[in-house]
Amino acid sequence: MLKICLTLVCTLYGLSAVGQEHAAYTTQNGTVHFSSVAPLEVIEAKSDHLQGVLDPAQNTFAFRLENRSFTGFNSALQKEHFNENYMESSRYRFTTFKGRIIESVDVSMDGTYSVRAKGVLSLHGIQQERIIKCDLKMVGDKILVKARFTILLEEYDIVVPRIVQQKIAPEILVNVEATLLKDRP
């Protein structure tokens, strides 16, 4: 069953299907936390629904997150504005990041690696090539992924009305953490 799900995820993200000679690593419940620190308000939300696949043999990865899965806003109205006015979650259901890891990583050895993930971040219907620094920690049949980066709202055509510009920062801090488990071929 896991093999079928992994093949479906790989196909969905445009990666080659996993062969018998190597295994990929997957997650269905990674965490994405964002914060907007503006002069008049701090907005934070979190999702535990990050899905992804990492194929170390090909150095490829693909992650996606349903925008409506964020929780923890200061109010229900804030969540509504996030989904309807800024992310337009009905129109742009997912945020995705897919590409390649620049550095080679030996997943057979436990250890921590600082790598750069180069790929296309698709957010709010805009695709931007990004290089995001990540820490990968190999522990047995797991890869722990941590990344911290910023998103400039204007680069993704997210317009903040002037009346609330003191409440929403133009630069959003994003933290990602995920545990990817090895698929057995």
LINLINSUL-V992135 format. One record per helix or strand of 2 or more residues. SS is the DSSP state (A for helix, B for strand). FROM is the first residue (numbers start at 1). LEN is the number of residues. If there is no record, write none. Layout:
ss=(SS,SS)
from=(FROM,FROM)
len=(LEN,LEN)
This chain:
ss=(A,B,B,B,A,A,B,B,B,B,A,A,B)
from=(2,25,42,60,67,76,94,111,126,142,153,162,171)
len=(11,13,14,7,3,11,8,13,14,11,4,3,12)
